[in-house]
Amino acid sequence: MRRDDLLAQPLQRRSPGLASRVLFVTGGAMVEEVRAFLEETGAPVVEKPFAPVQIVEAVGRLVTRPTSA
């Protein structure tokens, strides 16, 4: 996946507050461009394999996080 392929990029431009509530789940190696995007935005990432509790915890953090806009 390239950085340009990220669905969250248009959302980040249009609604940064909503974009900050996107949880990414990855199933493999990320190219440097994608990793850089995730680091820049501070987007939460859960990497496979994961336990269900990891998703529950990540979503819990997202819904209690203040939005940026």
C-alpha angles and dihedrals in degrees: 000000000000124000089249089059094062112117090206095065097078088044090051090054096045102036116011091177092058093040089058087064096059116112116206122209115194128196102192150347116345124214115241092252092059093044089051091051092051091048093047093051096038087228114172116247130195113195124211132278094050138158117242090245089064090061092046091051094046093050090047090055091048096053092049095045115103114243120242096221 
